[in-house]
Amino acid sequence: MALPPPHLKARKRFGQNFLVDDFIIGAIVDAINPKEGDYLVEIGPGHAALTRPVLERAKALTAIELDRDLAAILRSDPFLKGLTLIEADALKVNFEALPGSGDLRVFGNLPYNITSPIIFHLLSQRGIKDMHFMLQKEVVDRLCAGPHCRDYGRLTVMVQYHAEVIPVLDVPPEAFRPRPKVNSAVVRLKPKNLTDDERALAPFLNTVALNAFNTRRKTLRNSLSTLFCTEEMQDLNIDTTLRAEDLNLASFVVLAKALRDKKLNEETI
């Protein structure tokens, strides 16, 4: 079992739970499948449970760590040869400026309290080839959900617009020290090659999804009434008697494009 050093304590303010199960660690590394020459970036290496086996295969790795104490331990570890450490908040790192941008492979055990902001930050940037993250199980369920499901929501729509979402494996609380009160899971995200226009559509998609799912039990006629009248949605072949969870991603994109065009027309009047 890959236990952290006795003097190393998980910090609640950083949302730290250290992965210690060797079988789970091996399964995650196999899923990442790191190879020599890959441009790998780890977010939150912790006590290097994933860092060490990834480095063994890839020979080089960049890690981003916010905790100064952990960063100092990682820097002094003689077995982490090939590790480049960036002491920073991952939310403030410009991944497009990192070496290998265009082929970056990002992975990590993300703190549950900042999961969504980190994912959205990464998906907003170009140059990332794939991502493998340990997340709260219910978040992975939401990322992978489809229409007509209670897990389907704004997070689903926004992430699936930007990336292909692939569940990898479930991870029980016993795999961590300290044990979290929730189950975890690993997910693979493969960013889509969106055009500039498709990227520019994202804020409008977010507005539509936010309005639709804020009152998810209401029909679209009511939940989207501040954005569209019933006739406008019907002209787009949107069934206004449906609820947000019944609308697929393609239909949300249709509404986002209509909202963008509507805003542009209002600005030109």
Order of alpha helices (4+ residues) and beta strands (2+ residues): beta-alpha-beta-alpha-beta-alpha-beta-beta-alpha-beta-alpha-alpha-beta-beta-beta-alpha-alpha-alpha-alpha
